[in-house]
């Protein structure tokens, strides 16, 4: 992809392109026009992650950031209706910890305009401004960081332990992986009492922060649930650490013995993760090219998203996290 004109020093440029399936297999995977011999080729969902890399084909240019990945989807939320997505999370590709075949992985829910308790006046103000701000965002070709400032946004951040200790020898060093999430079109028919968010398949160790143990060659499947609570239906279940997917194989214990695979216990509830004393609040959001003044909007990234099998009244999405995240921006969180 080439830019359509010179980009002068200090200015921004816009590069855009369209991608179309080229091979017959790609056409089958994405159910594209022209697909014919598709027997035995499973279809992928229409929502896929995006990774962009910048390269210079002339001149000695150095990019401050030469890649970015995005895995954010847009969904409509109805008052009282629960939505769910299943996510693959794996530390595969991380540097091995000496004498270890597994590591702890932390999953953080990052809420933007998805308050636990909604202020009715603030909610009405947000709804009243939403369409106008979203239209300006489209016209000005705003970033995801800009959108997350006014749009209800759910981002899921993933971190794994590295086996390293920071300089003061008091806290472990965690490294982030690709994240993923949703931009939520909020309900208009009724003002929610609040938003319920939970993760199944991991142990909650602090509000909106979860922990699990995963083999270095394994993949954990978790379920993220979201619900706009109403006066008629204010109930929302907390995360179930024993939950396992019925549709997708969970291999978090791959090549581990029983002791190595022992998961965090409920006794660790409210004990904060090492290096995440403030839920990774010291980690910048999105990427280094974004100028974020309001505590940082959540980064979006990941790998693959396809519909889960056996979908019912609960909206099911599957978002995968894999090695793609390692080639994009990498940061370290320290306490």
C-alpha positions in Angstrom: 0.0 0.0 0.0 1.4 3.4 -1.0 0.4 6.7 0.3 -1.4 8.8 -2.3 0.9 11.9 -1.9 3.9 13.3 -0.1 3.6 13.7 3.7 5.4 16.8 4.8 7.4 17.0 8.0 5.2 17.6 11.0 2.0 16.8 9.1 -0.2 13.7 9.2 -0.9 11.6 6.2 -3.8 9.2 5.4 -3.1 5.9 3.8 -6.1 3.7 3.1 -6.7 0.5 1.1 -9.1 -2.4 0.7 -8.2 -6.0 1.1 -10.0 -8.7 -0.9 -9.6 -12.5 -0.7 -7.3 -13.6 -3.5 -7.1 -17.4 -3.3 -10.0 -19.8 -3.4 -9.2 -20.9 0.1 -9.4 -17.3 1.3 -12.7 -16.8 -0.5 -14.1 -19.9 1.3 -12.8 -18.8 4.7 -14.5 -15.5 4.5 -17.5 -16.6 2.4 -16.6 -14.2 -0.3 -18.3 -13.9 -3.8 -16.7 -16.5 -6.1 -16.1 -19.1 -3.5 -17.1 -22.5 -4.9 -15.1 -25.6 -3.8 -15.4 -25.0 0.0 -15.9 -28.5 1.3 -14.0 -29.1 4.5 -13.0 -25.4 4.9 -14.5 -23.9 8.0 -15.7 -20.3 7.6 -14.2 -17.5 9.6 -16.3 -14.7 11.1 -16.6 -11.3 9.4 -14.9 -9.6 12.4 -11.1 -10.1 12.2 -8.2 -8.3 13.9 -6.0 -5.9 11.9 -2.3 -5.4 12.0 -0.5 -2.7 10.1 3.2 -2.4 9.6 5.0 0.6 8.1 8.1 0.2 5.9 10.1 2.7 3.9 11.0 1.9 0.3 13.2 4.9 -0.2 15.3 7.0 2.1 16.7 6.4 5.5 13.6 6.7 7.7 13.2 5.5 11.3 9.6 5.0 12.5 9.0 5.7 16.2 6.3 3.0 16.0 6.2 0.9 12.9 3.3 -1.3 13.7 -0.1 -1.3 15.4 -2.7 -4.0 16.0 -6.4 -3.6 16.6 -9.1 -6.1 17.7 -12.1 -4.0 18.6 -15.6 -4.8 17.5 -18.8 -2.7 17.5 -21.9 -4.1 19.2 -25.4 -3.0 20.2 -26.4 -3.4 23.8 -30.0 -3.9 24.9 -31.2 -3.0 28.4 -31.4 -6.2 30.5 -29.8 -8.5 27.8 -26.6 -10.2 28.6 -23.8 -10.5 26.0 -20.8 -12.8 26.1 -17.6 -13.4 24.2 -15.2 -16.3 24.5 -11.5 -15.5 24.3 -8.4 -17.6 23.7 -5.5 -16.4 25.9 -2.0 -17.9 25.6 1.5 -17.0 26.7 3.0 -18.9 23.8 5.9 -17.0 22.4 7.0 -15.4 25.6 10.5 -15.9 26.9 10.7 -19.0 29.1 11.0 -18.6 32.8 13.9 -20.8 34.1 12.8 -24.1 35.6 9.2 -23.3 34.8 6.8 -24.7 32.2 3.9 -22.4 33.1 3.2 -18.9 34.4 0.5 -16.8 35.9 -1.5 -14.7 33.4 -3.6 -11.6 34.5 -6.7 -10.4 32.7 -7.9 -6.9 33.4 -11.3 -5.4 32.5 -10.9 -1.8 31.4 -14.2 0.1 31.6 -14.9 3.3 29.7 -18.3 4.9 30.2 -19.5 1.5 31.6 -19.9 2.5 35.2 -20.8 0.0 37.9 -23.4 2.5 39.0 -24.8 4.8 36.4 -25.6 8.5 37.1 -28.9 9.1 35.2 -28.0 12.7 34.4 -24.6 11.9 33.0 -26.1 9.0 31.0 -28.6 11.3 29.4 -25.9 13.8 28.6 -23.7 11.1 27.0 -26.6 9.8 24.9 -27.5 13.4 23.8 -23.9 14.0 22.6 -23.1 10.6 21.3 -24.3 10.8 17.7 -22.8 14.3 17.1 -19.4 13.3 18.6 -19.4 10.0 16.7 -20.1 11.9 13.4 -17.3 14.3 14.1 -15.0 11.4 14.9 -15.7 9.9 11.5 -15.3 13.1 9.6 -12.0 13.9 11.4 -10.7 10.3 11.0 -10.2 10.1 14.7 -8.3 7.3 16.5 -9.7 4.5 18.7 -8.3 6.5 21.6 -10.5 9.5 20.6 -13.6 7.2 20.3 -13.0 5.6 23.7 -13.2 9.0 25.3 -16.9 9.4 24.7 -18.2 5.9 23.6 -18.9 3.1 26.0 -15.9 0.9 25.7 -14.9 -2.5 27.1 -11.2 -3.4 26.7 -9.6 -6.5 28.0 -5.9 -6.3 28.8 -3.7 -9.4 29.3 -0.4 -9.6 31.2 1.9 -12.5 32.0 4.7 -12.9 34.6 8.2 -12.8 33.2 10.1 -14.2 36.2 12.0 -10.9 36.5 12.0 -8.6 39.5 12.2 -4.8 39.3 15.2 -2.9 40.7 13.8 -2.4 44.2 13.4 -6.2 44.4 9.9 -5.9 45.7 7.7 -6.6 42.7 7.5 -8.9 39.8 7.8 -7.5 36.3 4.8 -8.3 34.1 4.6 -8.0 30.3 1.5 -7.2 28.3 0.1 -9.2 25.5 -2.4 -8.3 22.8 -5.7 -6.9 24.1 -9.2 -6.9 22.7 -12.6 -5.5 23.3 -15.8 -3.9 22.3 -17.2 -0.5 21.4 -20.8 -0.6 22.8 -23.8 1.2 21.4 -25.7 1.8 24.6 -29.5 1.3 25.1 -31.7 4.4 24.7 -35.1 2.9 25.7 -34.1 2.7 29.4 -31.3 4.2 31.5 -29.3 1.3 33.0 -28.8 1.1 36.8 -25.2 0.1 36.0 -23.1 -2.3 33.9 -22.3 -5.8 35.0 -18.9 -7.1 33.7 -17.3 -10.4 34.7 -14.9 -13.1 33.4 -15.6 -16.8 33.7 -12.7 -19.3 33.7 -10.3 -17.2 35.9 -10.1 -16.2 39.5 -11.0 -12.6 40.5 -8.3 -11.3 42.7 -9.4 -7.6 42.8 -12.3 -5.7 41.2 -12.1 -6.2 37.4 -8.8 -8.1 37.7 -8.4 -11.8 37.2 -5.6 -14.4 37.4 -5.0 -17.9 36.1 -2.1 -20.3 35.5 -1.4 -21.3 31.9 1.1 -23.7 30.3 3.8 -22.1 28.1 2.4 -24.2 25.3 -1.2 -24.1 26.3 -4.3 -21.9 25.7 -6.9 -20.9 28.2 -10.5 -20.2 27.0 -12.3 -17.6 29.1 -15.7 -16.0 28.8 -16.3 -12.3 29.2 -19.9 -11.3 30.1 -21.5 -7.9 30.0 -25.0 -6.7 30.9 -26.8 -3.4 31.2 -28.7 -3.8 34.5 -32.2 -2.6 34.9 -34.7 -2.2 37.7 -36.7 -5.1 36.3 -33.5 -7.3 36.0 -30.8 -6.1 38.3 -29.2 -9.5 38.8 -25.7 -10.3 37.5 -23.6 -13.3 38.4 -20.0 -12.9 39.4 -17.3 -14.6 37.4 -17.2 -18.4 37.7 -13.5 -19.6 38.0 -14.6 -23.2 37.3 -16.3 -22.4 34.0 -14.9 -24.2 30.9 -16.0 -23.8 27.3 -18.3 -26.5 25.9 -17.4 -25.5 22.3 -13.6 -24.9 22.4 -10.8 -27.0 24.0 -9.1 -25.4 26.9 -5.4 -26.5 27.0 -4.1 -24.4 29.9 -2.7 -27.5 31.5 -1.0 -28.8 28.4 2.1 -30.9 29.4 1.8 -30.0 33.1 1.4 -32.2 36.1 -1.3 -31.7 38.6 0.8 -29.4 40.9 2.0 -27.3 38.1 -1.5 -26.8 36.8 -3.0 -25.9 40.2 -5.1 -22.8 39.6 -5.3 -19.7 42.0 -7.8 -20.3 44.8 -10.6 -18.1 46.0 -8.6 -17.4 49.1 -6.5 -15.0 46.9 -9.6 -12.8 46.4 -8.7 -9.1 46.8 -5.0 -9.7 47.0 -3.6 -7.6 44.2 -1.4 -8.9 41.4 2.3 -8.2 41.7 3.1 -5.2 39.5 -0.6 -4.3 39.1 -1.2 -2.5 42.4 -3.3 0.1 40.6 -4.7 -2.3 38.0 -2.0 -1.3 35.5 -2.9 2.3 35.7 0.7 3.3 35.0 0.6 1.7 31.6 -0.2 4.0 28.7 -3.1 3.2 26.5 -3.3 2.5 22.8 0.2 3.3 21.4 2.9 5.9 21.6 1.4 7.9 18.7 -1.7 8.7 20.6 -1.8 11.9 22.7 -4.0 10.9 25.6 -4.7 13.4 28.3 -7.5 11.6 30.3 -5.7 8.7 32.0 -5.1 6.9 28.7 -7.7 5.1 26.6 -7.5 1.3 26.4 -5.3 -0.3 23.8 -7.0 -2.6 21.3 -5.3 -5.6 19.7 -5.4 -9.3 19.3 -5.7 -11.9 16.6 -8.7 -13.8 15.4 -12.4 -13.5 15.9 -15.0 -16.0 14.7 -18.5 -16.9 15.8 -18.7 -19.5 18.5 -20.6 -22.7 17.9 -24.0 -23.2 19.4 -25.0 -19.5 19.8 -28.3 -18.9 21.5 -30.0 -15.9 23.0 -26.7 -14.9 24.5 -24.6 -13.2 21.8 -21.3 -15.3 21.5 -18.1 -14.1 20.0 -14.8 -15.7 19.9 -11.7 -13.5 20.0 -8.3 -15.2 19.8 -5.1 -13.9 21.3 -1.9 -15.2 19.7 1.6 -14.3 18.6 0.4 -11.3 16.5 0.5 -9.2 19.7 4.2 -9.8 20.1 5.1 -8.0 16.9 3.2 -4.8 17.9 3.9 -2.5 20.7 5.2 -4.1 23.9 5.3 -2.4 27.2 6.1 -3.5 30.7 4.1 -2.8 33.8 5.9 -2.3 37.1 4.4 -1.5 40.5 
